[in-house]
Amino acid sequence: MPSVRPPPPAPAAAAVALVLLAAALAVPAAASPASVSACPPCDGGFTTAAGAHGLDTDVAESAATVRVHRNGSATWTARVVPTNGSALDRLAANATLARRVAGDSFGVRYGDGVDHDLLAADVRDGAFVIRYRTLDVVRSGPLDTHVLTYFRDSPGAYVYTDLGADRLTVVAPEGSAVARGFGEVGQRRMTATALPEARDGPFVVFARADAVAPGTRGAVAVLDALGGVILRNLALFALLPSAVLVGGLAGVRRAVGSRVGDPGRLPAPARLGATVAGAGALLALWTLSAEADRLPSVTGNLLVGGVAGAVLIGLGVAVAVPRIRRALTVGRLLVTGGTAALAAAVAAGATLGASGLHATLTLGVAVLPAAVALGRADARTTAAATGGDGDAPGGATGTRLLAGLAVAAVAALAAVAPLRALGGTLFLLVPLLTTVAAVGTVVAAVPLYLLGVVSCADPTRDSAGQ
């Protein structure tokens, strides 16, 4: 049988170049931002500043009240109770020391982009009270709303980890009400004891006190603030990997499609099926060996490698055995792939977290049967065009399949992507690795596409040993 030449590497080379470009862009995002609290003077900021001025103390309890004003500023009142009573006495006796400790307690959060003014620092009712004002922390939103953007992370500079205060209260401007917030939300105030795990935000939205449907107004205001972030993340986490994947598969069709109508240039179904099944077995065994020290726990690598290996074994056996091969259809291949990917993704979400990289990669399992289905669809179309038993000519079935795969890939990746995340440490590493995985999937799709083509072969080719 004539040797099968590999397809030109142009699509893969272009994809690799694109990945390298993405890696270059990801470097600035790889810096580790500082972990900060929403109210630095309420916890570590105070203890660090106090220690720098010779006061050995910690924080026993703290509370903060944030009064928002119509001019976009907010006045903070932080009430800190030190564990060391003598430290509190020294602060009460020395106004200069009290002001210096207060001024040094703001830390990283106020060193990058947030203007602030220290208004007062004194001791009252057994607590060290710090009053300060933050400027330009409120922006106008749609539907006559105002959005407190103070709690947004700043990639490369700082990331919020907690409130800092044991209790934080936000008070809306005069004539306004809290339309959206976190914690306990009342008419004009919101009180929280913990910071929600939201990677961008959480937002506090104010609307007029007599506004209709304040909850809807708040949701629209948050969506407006996050619109650019969502579009960026959709492009990085879903559109880019999907474009590489679908573009690569289209390149495989162009490069290998010339062999579809020439059985003499195709490997025998039994031989190619056995090769694919063997590769799947090797992948599964290698993954099992690499993760043996973590068994019986289910790791991300074990889940992805095991499921991908099992699917490859199933596809190879299905084409290698004539009786099973005769029952194959494009629809059955797609249903099999979708079911396997969905089951793997659900398992990954349950054991690893739905937004994890491995949960994303398990969705790619569906591409393996899809590549086989694409090859089979093109082979059937070619058979029909040459007068054989096949589908409508012109490659319409394969083209529709590729278009459907593009839509499914974007939808699946968008479903598990952190669309609202502003960014953070190594934020772009996940879309970079997902794109690399898409390139690897395209490379793996070459023999799988051929597997789909030979699945339509005459059964006599197996016995002929071609």
Buried (B, 14 or more C-beta within 10 A) or exposed (E): BEEBEEBEEEBBEBBBEBBEEBBEEBEEBEEEBBEBBBBBBBBBBBBBBBBEBEBEBBBEBBBBBBBBBEEBBBBBBBBBBBEBEEBBEBBBEEEEBBBBBBBBBBBBBBEEEBEBEBEEBBBEEEBBBBBBBBBBBBBEBEBEBBBBBBBBBBBBBBBBEBBBBBBBBBBBBEEBBBBBBBBEBEEBBBBBEEBEEBBBBBBBBBBBBEBEEBEBBBBBBBEBBBEEBBEBBBEBBBBBBBBBBBBBBBBBBEBBBEBBBEBEBBBBBBBBBBBBBEBBBEBBEEBBEEBEEEEEEBBBBBBBBBBBBBBBBBBBBBBBBBEBBEEBEBEEBBEBBBEBBBEBBEBBBEBBEEBBBBBBBBBBBBBBBBBBBBBBBBBBBBBBBEEEEBBEBEBEBBBEBBEEBBEBBBEBBBBBBBBBBBBBBEBBBBBBBBBBBBBBBBBBBBBBBBBBBBBBBEEEBBEEEB
